[in-house]
Amino acid sequence: MKILVPVKRVVDYNVKVRVKPDQSGVDIANVKMSMNPFCEIAVEEAVRLKEKGLASEIVAVSAGVAQCQETLRNAMAIGADRGILIESDAELQPLAVAKLLKAVVEREQPRLVILGKQAIDDDANQTGQMLAALLGWGQATFASKVELTADTVTVTREVDGGLETVALKLPAIVTTDLRLNEPRYATLPNIMKAKKKPLDTVKPADLGVDVTPRLTTLKVEEPPKRQGGVKVPDVATLIEKLKNEAKVI
């Protein structure tokens, strides 16, 4: 069974992002970039399924600038067998990424696609669902446990009221949540081996996909600074402040 794992290059989660002076976006010049944490969980889960003998090949795919090759090499150091880079300098929004992944799925014919539930840069939480809709495949989002057989995948997913277990016929889409696993560290020997693993590069045009953005970002602002708390002398003053200043009652 072949598993496809999309991975995204994002600003490292330890970096405090800064808004550009013109408020057109986030400044990523000279900023450390890394693999999206949810994508790391997806790669780890695919590798664990392969180690159990349930998968024969893991293909990592990323869409973006040429530097995304580093992200794919990292995925291959964790355990992916090969990588595919869809190289584009355009702003890739979730629908465009889903269409690119659909084209790759039709080429590669995987039985399972595992991807992170969202990326920590845009927090869109859309690509997995859009991909499932475009392919007409079953989907299980926010997975905290995955059990795979030859024809089905059973996923325990986190919902507002607790846990829900769904069974899907393959092929299917699974998006990963934080509690699914803890990704392993890539060892130095595996990092060296990853440099020799095959990595193919294609363009969106090669896949027949138009990635022109459909949405325009008007302005990016930092969240307002939190004000310090105050002490009130009595309950009457507290109620007055909640009513007239906070306007929550």
N, C-alpha and C positions, 0 to 999 in steps of 0.2 A: 504494500500500500504506500502510495506517495502522499506526503503531507506538505502543503504549501504554507509558509509562515511569512506574512508581510511584516517588515520592520521599518521604523521611522527614526530619522536623525533629528534630535531636538536639543535645545539648550540643556546642559546638565542640571539635574534637579538640585544640586548644591549651590548653583549660581543664582545670585539675586539679579533678576532682569531689570534693565533700565529702559524707559521709554525714550525714543528719539526726540531731540528738541523740537522737531516739526510735527510731532505726534502722529507720524505716518505709520509707526509700527514699533517693534521692539529692536533695540540695538544688539546685534549679534556679532559685531566686529570684535575680533580678538577674544571671543568668549568660548569657553570650553563646551564642546558638543559631545553628546553620547547617545546611546540607544535609548529610546523611550522605555521607561521601567516596565510598563505593561507588555511591551513587545519582548523584553527579556524573559518575562514569565511565559509568554507564548512559545518562545524558542526552547526554553527549558522543558516545558510540557511535551513538546514534539520529540525532544531528545529522549525523555523518559519513556515515551511510547515506543520509540525505536529500540531502546535498551531492553524493553520487555518482549521484543520480537514481534510487535504489532505493526511496525512500519518498516519499509525497506529503504526509503529515501526521503530526505528532508531538503526542500528547496526554499531558501530565503530570498525574498524579493523586496526591493526598496525603490521608491520613486523620489527623484529630487536631483540636486546638484551632484557634480562628480565626486565630491567628498563623501557622499553616501556609501562609497566603496568601503570606507573604514568601518561603517556600521555593519555592512554585510560581512566583512572579514571577522568582525567580532562575533557575529552570529555563527559563522563557520568555525570559529575557535571554540565556541560553546558546544557545537556538535552538528550543525547543518552541513550537508554534503556539498552543496554548490550554491551559487548566488546569481541573481539576475538584477541588474540595475536598469531602471527606466530613467534615463538621464534627461532632465529638463530644468531649465533655469526659470521657468514660469512659476507663478504662485499656484500651487496645487491644492485645490479645495477638495473636501471629502467626496463629492460626486465624481469629480475628475479622477481621483485616486481609485474609487470603486470601479469606474469604467476601465481604467488601466489594468486593475487586478482581474476583472472579468476576462479581458483579452488574454492575460497570462494564463488564467485557469483554463481557458479554451485551448491554449497551446499545450500546456503541461498535463492536463487531465488528472489533477490530484483527486483523491477520494475525500480528503478532509482539508479544510483551511482553518488554521488557528491564528488568531491575531488579538492584539491587545484591545480591551474594550474602549480605550480612548488614549489620546496623546496628551502629554502634560503641557504642551504649548497652546493648543487651541481648545482643548477639553471638549471637542465637538461630540464625541461618542456617536458617530454616524456611519463611518466607513463600513464596518461589519454588517450593519443592517441594510445599507444600500447595496452592498455586494450580494447579499442573500436575495434581495428583491430582484436585482438584475439577472441573477442566475436562475431564480426560481427554486433555490435550495432551502431546506429547513435550516433554522438557526437557533442557537442557544447562547444567550448573552450572559455576561457576568458569572462565568463558570468558577466554582470553587472546588469542583471535583469532576474529573473526566474518566469515564470507563469506556474503552473501545473494544469492539469485536469486529469480525470480518464484514458484517453488513450493517451494524448499528453503532451509535455512540450514545451513551447515557450520561447526562450532564446534571450535576447538582448545581443550581444557580441561586444566587442571593437576591431575595426580593424584600420589599418593605416589611412584610409580615413574618419573615424568617427564611426558610429554604424551600425551594421547589425543585423537584426532579423531573426531567423531561427525557424522553427517548426519541432519537431521530434516526431515520434511515439515511444511510450514506448514498451519495455525497452530501456533506453538510458544512455549515459554518459555525465555529465556536469562538466566542470572544472571552478573554481571560480577565479574572478579577484578582485582586491582591493576594487573597488567601489560598489561591490554587497551589502555589509552591514557592520555594525560595530559590531563585536562580543561582547556579554554581558560578564560581570564579573561573575564568579561562586561564588554564595553566600555560606556562611559557612554551612547553613542547607543542601544545595544541595551537597556540598563537603562531608558531613557526610553520606548523602543518597547514594552517588556514591560508597562508600566503601562496601555497601551491595548489589549492583547490580551485576548480574552474569558476570564473565569474564572467558572465555574458553581459554586454551592454546593448540596449536597444533604445530607440527614441519613441516618443508617443506616436509620431507619424507612422512608424513601422508597425504599430499595433492598430492603426486606423482610428485613433482616439483624438478628439479635439479637447484640449485641456484649458481653453480660454476661460478665465474666471467669470463666474456668473454673479458673484457678489462683490461689492466694493466696500472696502474699509474706509469709513469717513474720518474717524479719529480714534486714537488709542490714548487712554488716560490712565494714570496711576490711581489706585483706590484712595479715597480721602484719608488723611491721617486721623487716627483715633484720638479723641480727646480724653484727657485724664478724668478719672472719676471724682466725684465730690461727696462729702458727707452732709447729711441733712439732720437738722435737730429733732424733727418729730415726724410722725406718720402723715400729718396734714400737709407738711411741706413736700414730702415724697410724692403724695398723690397729686399735688399741684404741679410739680415738675413733670411727672409722667403724663399728665393731661395736657399741659400747655407747651412744654419744651420738647419732650420725646414724642408726644402725640400718639401714645400707644393705648391709651384708655379714653 
